[in-house]
Amino acid sequence: MTAQANIRFLRQKEVTHITGIPRPTLYLLMSKGLFPKQISIGSGHCVAWLESEVLAFMHERIAAREAK
């Protein structure tokens, strides 16, 4: 199995559920470059986030807390 086989897209509802970050805050953090940007996965407004990037964001937040 290659690394490519492990790629998973998360829709906004999943990202909000996993991170606990409400939708408006999610987009605010993205606009400030503090959260991974979404990827267009279809026509129109169909977007998703890479699971690996969302999990990396969460691990970074945990590490920042531990560093204090």
N, CA, C and O atoms as a Maestro MAE file, in Angstrom:
{
 s_m_m2io_version
 :::
 2.0.0
}

f_m_ct {
 s_m_title
 :::
 protein
 m_atom[272] {
  # First column is atom index #
  i_m_mmod_type
  r_m_x_coord
  r_m_y_coord
  r_m_z_coord
  i_m_residue_number
  s_m_chain_name
  s_m_pdb_residue_name
  s_m_pdb_atom_name
  i_m_atomic_number
  :::
  1 25 0.844 -1.182 0.000 1 A "MET " " N  " 7
  2 3 0.000 0.000 0.000 1 A "MET " " CA " 6
  3 2 0.890 1.245 0.000 1 A "MET " " C  " 6
  4 15 1.814 1.344 0.807 1 A "MET " " O  " 8
  5 25 0.621 2.182 -0.886 2 A "THR " " N  " 7
  6 3 1.419 3.397 -0.997 2 A "THR " " CA " 6
  7 2 0.856 4.488 -0.097 2 A "THR " " C  " 6
  8 15 -0.256 4.366 0.417 2 A "THR " " O  " 8
  9 25 1.618 5.541 0.088 3 A "ALA " " N  " 7
  10 3 1.168 6.679 0.890 3 A "ALA " " CA " 6
  11 2 -0.068 7.314 0.271 3 A "ALA " " C  " 6
  12 15 -0.922 7.833 0.990 3 A "ALA " " O  " 8
  13 25 -0.171 7.279 -1.042 4 A "GLN " " N  " 7
  14 3 -1.326 7.852 -1.726 4 A "GLN " " CA " 6
  15 2 -2.634 7.176 -1.304 4 A "GLN " " C  " 6
  16 15 -3.682 7.821 -1.283 4 A "GLN " " O  " 8
  17 25 -2.582 5.900 -0.972 5 A "ALA " " N  " 7
  18 3 -3.793 5.162 -0.595 5 A "ALA " " CA " 6
  19 2 -4.351 5.634 0.742 5 A "ALA " " C  " 6
  20 15 -5.507 5.348 1.052 5 A "ALA " " O  " 8
  21 25 -3.562 6.347 1.541 6 A "ASN " " N  " 7
  22 3 -3.994 6.795 2.856 6 A "ASN " " CA " 6
  23 2 -4.616 8.189 2.851 6 A "ASN " " C  " 6
  24 15 -4.996 8.695 3.907 6 A "ASN " " O  " 8
  25 25 -4.724 8.808 1.698 7 A "ILE " " N  " 7
  26 3 -5.297 10.156 1.618 7 A "ILE " " CA " 6
  27 2 -6.803 10.067 1.848 7 A "ILE " " C  " 6
  28 15 -7.487 9.217 1.277 7 A "ILE " " O  " 8
  29 25 -7.307 10.970 2.703 8 A "ARG " " N  " 7
  30 3 -8.742 11.006 2.984 8 A "ARG " " CA " 6
  31 2 -9.193 12.456 3.049 8 A "ARG " " C  " 6
  32 15 -8.555 13.287 3.696 8 A "ARG " " O  " 8
  33 25 -10.290 12.752 2.378 9 A "PHE " " N  " 7
  34 3 -10.890 14.075 2.421 9 A "PHE " " CA " 6
  35 2 -11.915 14.133 3.549 9 A "PHE " " C  " 6
  36 15 -12.643 13.169 3.787 9 A "PHE " " O  " 8
  37 25 -11.964 15.267 4.240 10 A "LEU " " N  " 7
  38 3 -12.969 15.510 5.264 10 A "LEU " " CA " 6
  39 2 -13.826 16.691 4.841 10 A "LEU " " C  " 6
  40 15 -13.304 17.727 4.430 10 A "LEU " " O  " 8
  41 25 -15.118 16.539 4.940 11 A "ARG " " N  " 7
  42 3 -16.019 17.648 4.661 11 A "ARG " " CA " 6
  43 2 -16.101 18.546 5.891 11 A "ARG " " C  " 6
  44 15 -15.665 18.154 6.974 11 A "ARG " " O  " 8
  45 25 -16.649 19.731 5.735 12 A "GLN " " N  " 7
  46 3 -16.670 20.741 6.790 12 A "GLN " " CA " 6
  47 2 -17.323 20.224 8.072 12 A "GLN " " C  " 6
  48 15 -16.835 20.503 9.167 12 A "GLN " " O  " 8
  49 25 -18.393 19.495 7.952 13 A "LYS " " N  " 7
  50 3 -19.094 18.982 9.128 13 A "LYS " " CA " 6
  51 2 -18.188 18.056 9.949 13 A "LYS " " C  " 6
  52 15 -18.182 18.108 11.179 13 A "LYS " " O  " 8
  53 25 -17.430 17.216 9.253 14 A "GLU " " N  " 7
  54 3 -16.482 16.324 9.924 14 A "GLU " " CA " 6
  55 2 -15.357 17.103 10.591 14 A "GLU " " C  " 6
  56 15 -14.976 16.806 11.723 14 A "GLU " " O  " 8
  57 25 -14.823 18.105 9.884 15 A "VAL " " N  " 7
  58 3 -13.738 18.914 10.428 15 A "VAL " " CA " 6
  59 2 -14.205 19.618 11.697 15 A "VAL " " C  " 6
  60 15 -13.487 19.647 12.696 15 A "VAL " " O  " 8
  61 25 -15.397 20.179 11.656 16 A "THR " " N  " 7
  62 3 -15.965 20.855 12.816 16 A "THR " " CA " 6
  63 2 -16.140 19.869 13.971 16 A "THR " " C  " 6
  64 15 -15.845 20.196 15.120 16 A "THR " " O  " 8
  65 25 -16.617 18.673 13.663 17 A "HIS " " N  " 7
  66 3 -16.825 17.661 14.705 17 A "HIS " " CA " 6
  67 2 -15.495 17.209 15.320 17 A "HIS " " C  " 6
  68 15 -15.373 17.125 16.542 17 A "HIS " " O  " 8
  69 25 -14.511 16.922 14.480 18 A "ILE " " N  " 7
  70 3 -13.221 16.410 14.946 18 A "ILE " " CA " 6
  71 2 -12.464 17.451 15.768 18 A "ILE " " C  " 6
  72 15 -11.896 17.127 16.811 18 A "ILE " " O  " 8
  73 25 -12.455 18.695 15.303 19 A "THR " " N  " 7
  74 3 -11.660 19.735 15.959 19 A "THR " " CA " 6
  75 2 -12.417 20.458 17.071 19 A "THR " " C  " 6
  76 15 -11.801 20.991 17.994 19 A "THR " " O  " 8
  77 25 -13.732 20.479 16.988 20 A "GLY " " N  " 7
  78 3 -14.524 21.254 17.934 20 A "GLY " " CA " 6
  79 2 -14.548 22.731 17.592 20 A "GLY " " C  " 6
  80 15 -15.031 23.546 18.379 20 A "GLY " " O  " 8
  81 25 -14.029 23.083 16.421 21 A "ILE " " N  " 7
  82 3 -13.985 24.479 15.982 21 A "ILE " " CA " 6
  83 2 -15.251 24.783 15.178 21 A "ILE " " C  " 6
  84 15 -15.510 24.117 14.175 21 A "ILE " " O  " 8
  85 25 -16.042 25.774 15.597 22 A "PRO " " N  " 7
  86 3 -17.253 26.119 14.835 22 A "PRO " " CA " 6
  87 2 -16.906 26.634 13.434 22 A "PRO " " C  " 6
  88 15 -15.817 27.161 13.206 22 A "PRO " " O  " 8
  89 25 -17.838 26.474 12.514 23 A "ARG " " N  " 7
  90 3 -17.629 26.847 11.115 23 A "ARG " " CA " 6
  91 2 -17.094 28.268 10.934 23 A "ARG " " C  " 6
  92 15 -16.098 28.443 10.232 23 A "ARG " " O  " 8
  93 25 -17.715 29.296 11.540 24 A "PRO " " N  " 7
  94 3 -17.193 30.656 11.329 24 A "PRO " " CA " 6
  95 2 -15.742 30.815 11.796 24 A "PRO " " C  " 6
  96 15 -14.951 31.496 11.143 24 A "PRO " " O  " 8
  97 25 -15.399 30.197 12.905 25 A "THR " " N  " 7
  98 3 -14.038 30.280 13.427 25 A "THR " " CA " 6
  99 2 -13.067 29.546 12.513 25 A "THR " " C  " 6
  100 15 -11.933 29.980 12.315 25 A "THR " " O  " 8
  101 25 -13.520 28.445 11.966 26 A "LEU " " N  " 7
  102 3 -12.702 27.668 11.025 26 A "LEU " " CA " 6
  103 2 -12.272 28.542 9.851 26 A "LEU " " C  " 6
  104 15 -11.094 28.570 9.493 26 A "LEU " " O  " 8
  105 25 -13.227 29.255 9.251 27 A "TYR " " N  " 7
  106 3 -12.927 30.113 8.114 27 A "TYR " " CA " 6
  107 2 -12.105 31.336 8.520 27 A "TYR " " C  " 6
  108 15 -11.291 31.818 7.733 27 A "TYR " " O  " 8
  109 25 -12.307 31.841 9.734 28 A "LEU " " N  " 7
  110 3 -11.491 32.947 10.230 28 A "LEU " " CA " 6
  111 2 -10.036 32.504 10.383 28 A "LEU " " C  " 6
  112 15 -9.120 33.217 9.973 28 A "LEU " " O  " 8
  113 25 -9.825 31.326 10.972 29 A "LEU " " N  " 7
  114 3 -8.471 30.801 11.135 29 A "LEU " " CA " 6
  115 2 -7.809 30.568 9.775 29 A "LEU " " C  " 6
  116 15 -6.618 30.837 9.613 29 A "LEU " " O  " 8
  117 25 -8.572 30.073 8.800 30 A "MET " " N  " 7
  118 3 -8.022 29.871 7.453 30 A "MET " " CA " 6
  119 2 -7.611 31.196 6.843 30 A "MET " " C  " 6
  120 15 -6.553 31.290 6.221 30 A "MET " " O  " 8
  121 25 -8.435 32.225 7.012 31 A "SER " " N  " 7
  122 3 -8.124 33.526 6.412 31 A "SER " " CA " 6
  123 2 -6.854 34.136 7.007 31 A "SER " " C  " 6
  124 15 -6.173 34.932 6.361 31 A "SER " " O  " 8
  125 25 -6.546 33.751 8.250 32 A "LYS " " N  " 7
  126 3 -5.341 34.248 8.911 32 A "LYS " " CA " 6
  127 2 -4.146 33.321 8.706 32 A "LYS " " C  " 6
  128 15 -3.058 33.583 9.220 32 A "LYS " " O  " 8
  129 25 -4.345 32.244 7.959 33 A "GLY " " N  " 7
  130 3 -3.271 31.295 7.706 33 A "GLY " " CA " 6
  131 2 -2.962 30.396 8.892 33 A "GLY " " C  " 6
  132 15 -1.873 29.828 8.970 33 A "GLY " " O  " 8
  133 25 -3.903 30.261 9.812 34 A "LEU " " N  " 7
  134 3 -3.696 29.467 11.021 34 A "LEU " " CA " 6
  135 2 -4.330 28.084 10.963 34 A "LEU " " C  " 6
  136 15 -4.174 27.289 11.890 34 A "LEU " " O  " 8
  137 25 -5.035 27.795 9.893 35 A "PHE " " N  " 7
  138 3 -5.675 26.485 9.707 35 A "PHE " " CA " 6
  139 2 -5.513 26.100 8.243 35 A "PHE " " C  " 6
  140 15 -5.526 26.968 7.370 35 A "PHE " " O  " 8
  141 25 -5.361 24.801 7.963 36 A "PRO " " N  " 7
  142 3 -5.176 24.370 6.571 36 A "PRO " " CA " 6
  143 2 -6.317 24.841 5.662 36 A "PRO " " C  " 6
  144 15 -7.478 24.869 6.068 36 A "PRO " " O  " 8
  145 25 -5.971 25.203 4.452 37 A "LYS " " N  " 7
  146 3 -6.975 25.628 3.464 37 A "LYS " " CA " 6
  147 2 -7.710 24.425 2.900 37 A "LYS " " C  " 6
  148 15 -7.168 23.322 2.828 37 A "LYS " " O  " 8
  149 25 -8.938 24.655 2.505 38 A "GLN " " N  " 7
  150 3 -9.733 23.588 1.905 38 A "GLN " " CA " 6
  151 2 -9.327 23.364 0.453 38 A "GLN " " C  " 6
  152 15 -8.650 24.192 -0.157 38 A "GLN " " O  " 8
  153 25 -9.753 22.238 -0.076 39 A "ILE " " N  " 7
  154 3 -9.460 21.846 -1.456 39 A "ILE " " CA " 6
  155 2 -10.793 21.690 -2.188 39 A "ILE " " C  " 6
  156 15 -11.726 21.084 -1.660 39 A "ILE " " O  " 8
  157 25 -10.882 22.227 -3.383 40 A "SER " " N  " 7
  158 3 -12.074 22.035 -4.195 40 A "SER " " CA " 6
  159 2 -12.105 20.591 -4.684 40 A "SER " " C  " 6
  160 15 -11.143 20.117 -5.289 40 A "SER " " O  " 8
  161 25 -13.202 19.898 -4.423 41 A "ILE " " N  " 7
  162 3 -13.302 18.493 -4.838 41 A "ILE " " CA " 6
  163 2 -14.424 18.262 -5.843 41 A "ILE " " C  " 6
  164 15 -14.774 17.121 -6.145 41 A "ILE " " O  " 8
  165 25 -14.971 19.326 -6.345 42 A "GLY " " N  " 7
  166 3 -16.032 19.204 -7.333 42 A "GLY " " CA " 6
  167 2 -16.441 20.573 -7.827 42 A "GLY " " C  " 6
  168 15 -15.802 21.579 -7.520 42 A "GLY " " O  " 8
  169 25 -17.492 20.597 -8.580 43 A "SER " " N  " 7
  170 3 -17.966 21.877 -9.100 43 A "SER " " CA " 6
  171 2 -18.701 22.643 -8.002 43 A "SER " " C  " 6
  172 15 -19.213 22.058 -7.048 43 A "SER " " O  " 8
  173 25 -18.738 23.923 -8.157 44 A "GLY " " N  " 7
  174 3 -19.458 24.752 -7.199 44 A "GLY " " CA " 6
  175 2 -18.741 24.882 -5.883 44 A "GLY " " C  " 6
  176 15 -17.543 25.164 -5.842 44 A "GLY " " O  " 8
  177 25 -19.468 24.679 -4.810 45 A "HIS " " N  " 7
  178 3 -18.942 24.904 -3.472 45 A "HIS " " CA " 6
  179 2 -18.537 23.617 -2.761 45 A "HIS " " C  " 6
  180 15 -18.467 23.591 -1.532 45 A "HIS " " O  " 8
  181 25 -18.277 22.580 -3.490 46 A "CYS " " N  " 7
  182 3 -17.907 21.292 -2.898 46 A "CYS " " CA " 6
  183 2 -16.424 21.313 -2.525 46 A "CYS " " C  " 6
  184 15 -15.552 21.206 -3.388 46 A "CYS " " O  " 8
  185 25 -16.154 21.453 -1.219 47 A "VAL " " N  " 7
  186 3 -14.778 21.527 -0.748 47 A "VAL " " CA " 6
  187 2 -14.566 20.523 0.383 47 A "VAL " " C  " 6
  188 15 -15.514 20.033 0.997 47 A "VAL " " O  " 8
  189 25 -13.295 20.237 0.634 48 A "ALA " " N  " 7
  190 3 -12.929 19.328 1.715 48 A "ALA " " CA " 6
  191 2 -11.531 19.682 2.197 48 A "ALA " " C  " 6
  192 15 -10.828 20.474 1.569 48 A "ALA " " O  " 8
  193 25 -11.141 19.099 3.296 49 A "TRP " " N  " 7
  194 3 -9.809 19.272 3.859 49 A "TRP " " CA " 6
  195 2 -9.119 17.921 3.876 49 A "TRP " " C  " 6
  196 15 -9.765 16.879 3.980 49 A "TRP " " O  " 8
  197 25 -7.795 17.954 3.772 50 A "LEU " " N  " 7
  198 3 -7.036 16.711 3.897 50 A "LEU " " CA " 6
  199 2 -6.997 16.326 5.373 50 A "LEU " " C  " 6
  200 15 -6.631 17.137 6.224 50 A "LEU " " O  " 8
  201 25 -7.371 15.100 5.666 51 A "GLU " " N  " 7
  202 3 -7.386 14.625 7.042 51 A "GLU " " CA " 6
  203 2 -6.007 14.781 7.682 51 A "GLU " " C  " 6
  204 15 -5.902 15.185 8.840 51 A "GLU " " O  " 8
  205 25 -4.961 14.465 6.939 52 A "SER " " N  " 7
  206 3 -3.606 14.548 7.482 52 A "SER " " CA " 6
  207 2 -3.256 15.970 7.907 52 A "SER " " C  " 6
  208 15 -2.577 16.157 8.917 52 A "SER " " O  " 8
  209 25 -3.706 16.975 7.157 53 A "GLU " " N  " 7
  210 3 -3.424 18.365 7.510 53 A "GLU " " CA " 6
  211 2 -4.218 18.802 8.741 53 A "GLU " " C  " 6
  212 15 -3.708 19.546 9.578 53 A "GLU " " O  " 8
  213 25 -5.454 18.346 8.849 54 A "VAL " " N  " 7
  214 3 -6.283 18.673 10.011 54 A "VAL " " CA " 6
  215 2 -5.679 18.039 11.266 54 A "VAL " " C  " 6
  216 15 -5.586 18.687 12.309 54 A "VAL " " O  " 8
  217 25 -5.273 16.781 11.164 55 A "LEU " " N  " 7
  218 3 -4.665 16.101 12.307 55 A "LEU " " CA " 6
  219 2 -3.334 16.743 12.691 55 A "LEU " " C  " 6
  220 15 -3.009 16.846 13.874 55 A "LEU " " O  " 8
  221 25 -2.563 17.175 11.689 56 A "ALA " " N  " 7
  222 3 -1.295 17.863 11.964 56 A "ALA " " CA " 6
  223 2 -1.554 19.169 12.718 56 A "ALA " " C  " 6
  224 15 -0.818 19.500 13.648 56 A "ALA " " O  " 8
  225 25 -2.583 19.906 12.330 57 A "PHE " " N  " 7
  226 3 -2.972 21.137 13.024 57 A "PHE " " CA " 6
  227 2 -3.271 20.833 14.488 57 A "PHE " " C  " 6
  228 15 -2.819 21.552 15.379 57 A "PHE " " O  " 8
  229 25 -4.026 19.777 14.736 58 A "MET " " N  " 7
  230 3 -4.382 19.409 16.097 58 A "MET " " CA " 6
  231 2 -3.141 19.026 16.911 58 A "MET " " C  " 6
  232 15 -3.012 19.419 18.071 58 A "MET " " O  " 8
  233 25 -2.243 18.271 16.310 59 A "HIS " " N  " 7
  234 3 -1.003 17.872 16.999 59 A "HIS " " CA " 6
  235 2 -0.135 19.089 17.308 59 A "HIS " " C  " 6
  236 15 0.504 19.149 18.359 59 A "HIS " " O  " 8
  237 25 -0.111 20.059 16.393 60 A "GLU " " N  " 7
  238 3 0.647 21.293 16.625 60 A "GLU " " CA " 6
  239 2 0.082 22.065 17.809 60 A "GLU " " C  " 6
  240 15 0.836 22.611 18.615 60 A "GLU " " O  " 8
  241 25 -1.233 22.111 17.916 61 A "ARG " " N  " 7
  242 3 -1.874 22.811 19.031 61 A "ARG " " CA " 6
  243 2 -1.542 22.127 20.361 61 A "ARG " " C  " 6
  244 15 -1.287 22.792 21.365 61 A "ARG " " O  " 8
  245 25 -1.548 20.800 20.354 62 A "ILE " " N  " 7
  246 3 -1.205 20.038 21.562 62 A "ILE " " CA " 6
  247 2 0.247 20.297 21.950 62 A "ILE " " C  " 6
  248 15 0.554 20.524 23.120 62 A "ILE " " O  " 8
  249 25 1.144 20.261 20.952 63 A "ALA " " N  " 7
  250 3 2.556 20.503 21.207 63 A "ALA " " CA " 6
  251 2 2.794 21.906 21.765 63 A "ALA " " C  " 6
  252 15 3.625 22.093 22.654 63 A "ALA " " O  " 8
  253 25 2.059 22.888 21.240 64 A "ALA " " N  " 7
  254 3 2.194 24.264 21.723 64 A "ALA " " CA " 6
  255 2 1.755 24.364 23.182 64 A "ALA " " C  " 6
  256 15 2.357 25.103 23.961 64 A "ALA " " O  " 8
  257 25 0.728 23.641 23.548 65 A "ARG " " N  " 7
  258 3 0.261 23.642 24.922 65 A "ARG " " CA " 6
  259 2 1.298 23.010 25.835 65 A "ARG " " C  " 6
  260 15 1.557 23.505 26.932 65 A "ARG " " O  " 8
  261 25 1.893 21.909 25.373 66 A "GLU " " N  " 7
  262 3 2.887 21.193 26.172 66 A "GLU " " CA " 6
  263 2 4.170 22.010 26.346 66 A "GLU " " C  " 6
  264 15 4.887 21.841 27.332 66 A "GLU " " O  " 8
  265 25 4.455 22.889 25.392 67 A "ALA " " N  " 7
  266 3 5.681 23.673 25.432 67 A "ALA " " CA " 6
  267 2 5.603 24.817 26.455 67 A "ALA " " C  " 6
  268 15 6.627 25.382 26.836 67 A "ALA " " O  " 8
  269 25 4.409 25.146 26.885 68 A "LYS " " N  " 7
  270 3 4.242 26.259 27.843 68 A "LYS " " CA " 6
  271 2 4.637 25.853 29.236 68 A "LYS " " C  " 6
  272 15 4.559 26.662 30.161 68 A "LYS " " O  " 8
  :::
 }
 m_bond[271] {
  # First column is bond index #
  i_m_from
  i_m_to
  i_m_order
  :::
  1 1 2 1
  2 2 3 1
  3 3 4 2
  4 3 5 1
  5 5 6 1
  6 6 7 1
  7 7 8 2
  8 7 9 1
  9 9 10 1
  10 10 11 1
  11 11 12 2
  12 11 13 1
  13 13 14 1
  14 14 15 1
  15 15 16 2
  16 15 17 1
  17 17 18 1
  18 18 19 1
  19 19 20 2
  20 19 21 1
  21 21 22 1
  22 22 23 1
  23 23 24 2
  24 23 25 1
  25 25 26 1
  26 26 27 1
  27 27 28 2
  28 27 29 1
  29 29 30 1
  30 30 31 1
  31 31 32 2
  32 31 33 1
  33 33 34 1
  34 34 35 1
  35 35 36 2
  36 35 37 1
  37 37 38 1
  38 38 39 1
  39 39 40 2
  40 39 41 1
  41 41 42 1
  42 42 43 1
  43 43 44 2
  44 43 45 1
  45 45 46 1
  46 46 47 1
  47 47 48 2
  48 47 49 1
  49 49 50 1
  50 50 51 1
  51 51 52 2
  52 51 53 1
  53 53 54 1
  54 54 55 1
  55 55 56 2
  56 55 57 1
  57 57 58 1
  58 58 59 1
  59 59 60 2
  60 59 61 1
  61 61 62 1
  62 62 63 1
  63 63 64 2
  64 63 65 1
  65 65 66 1
  66 66 67 1
  67 67 68 2
  68 67 69 1
  69 69 70 1
  70 70 71 1
  71 71 72 2
  72 71 73 1
  73 73 74 1
  74 74 75 1
  75 75 76 2
  76 75 77 1
  77 77 78 1
  78 78 79 1
  79 79 80 2
  80 79 81 1
  81 81 82 1
  82 82 83 1
  83 83 84 2
  84 83 85 1
  85 85 86 1
  86 86 87 1
  87 87 88 2
  88 87 89 1
  89 89 90 1
  90 90 91 1
  91 91 92 2
  92 91 93 1
  93 93 94 1
  94 94 95 1
  95 95 96 2
  96 95 97 1
  97 97 98 1
  98 98 99 1
  99 99 100 2
  100 99 101 1
  101 101 102 1
  102 102 103 1
  103 103 104 2
  104 103 105 1
  105 105 106 1
  106 106 107 1
  107 107 108 2
  108 107 109 1
  109 109 110 1
  110 110 111 1
  111 111 112 2
  112 111 113 1
  113 113 114 1
  114 114 115 1
  115 115 116 2
  116 115 117 1
  117 117 118 1
  118 118 119 1
  119 119 120 2
  120 119 121 1
  121 121 122 1
  122 122 123 1
  123 123 124 2
  124 123 125 1
  125 125 126 1
  126 126 127 1
  127 127 128 2
  128 127 129 1
  129 129 130 1
  130 130 131 1
  131 131 132 2
  132 131 133 1
  133 133 134 1
  134 134 135 1
  135 135 136 2
  136 135 137 1
  137 137 138 1
  138 138 139 1
  139 139 140 2
  140 139 141 1
  141 141 142 1
  142 142 143 1
  143 143 144 2
  144 143 145 1
  145 145 146 1
  146 146 147 1
  147 147 148 2
  148 147 149 1
  149 149 150 1
  150 150 151 1
  151 151 152 2
  152 151 153 1
  153 153 154 1
  154 154 155 1
  155 155 156 2
  156 155 157 1
  157 157 158 1
  158 158 159 1
  159 159 160 2
  160 159 161 1
  161 161 162 1
  162 162 163 1
  163 163 164 2
  164 163 165 1
  165 165 166 1
  166 166 167 1
  167 167 168 2
  168 167 169 1
  169 169 170 1
  170 170 171 1
  171 171 172 2
  172 171 173 1
  173 173 174 1
  174 174 175 1
  175 175 176 2
  176 175 177 1
  177 177 178 1
  178 178 179 1
  179 179 180 2
  180 179 181 1
  181 181 182 1
  182 182 183 1
  183 183 184 2
  184 183 185 1
  185 185 186 1
  186 186 187 1
  187 187 188 2
  188 187 189 1
  189 189 190 1
  190 190 191 1
  191 191 192 2
  192 191 193 1
  193 193 194 1
  194 194 195 1
  195 195 196 2
  196 195 197 1
  197 197 198 1
  198 198 199 1
  199 199 200 2
  200 199 201 1
  201 201 202 1
  202 202 203 1
  203 203 204 2
  204 203 205 1
  205 205 206 1
  206 206 207 1
  207 207 208 2
  208 207 209 1
  209 209 210 1
  210 210 211 1
  211 211 212 2
  212 211 213 1
  213 213 214 1
  214 214 215 1
  215 215 216 2
  216 215 217 1
  217 217 218 1
  218 218 219 1
  219 219 220 2
  220 219 221 1
  221 221 222 1
  222 222 223 1
  223 223 224 2
  224 223 225 1
  225 225 226 1
  226 226 227 1
  227 227 228 2
  228 227 229 1
  229 229 230 1
  230 230 231 1
  231 231 232 2
  232 231 233 1
  233 233 234 1
  234 234 235 1
  235 235 236 2
  236 235 237 1
  237 237 238 1
  238 238 239 1
  239 239 240 2
  240 239 241 1
  241 241 242 1
  242 242 243 1
  243 243 244 2
  244 243 245 1
  245 245 246 1
  246 246 247 1
  247 247 248 2
  248 247 249 1
  249 249 250 1
  250 250 251 1
  251 251 252 2
  252 251 253 1
  253 253 254 1
  254 254 255 1
  255 255 256 2
  256 255 257 1
  257 257 258 1
  258 258 259 1
  259 259 260 2
  260 259 261 1
  261 261 262 1
  262 262 263 1
  263 263 264 2
  264 263 265 1
  265 265 266 1
  266 266 267 1
  267 267 268 2
  268 267 269 1
  269 269 270 1
  270 270 271 1
  271 271 272 2
  :::
 }
}
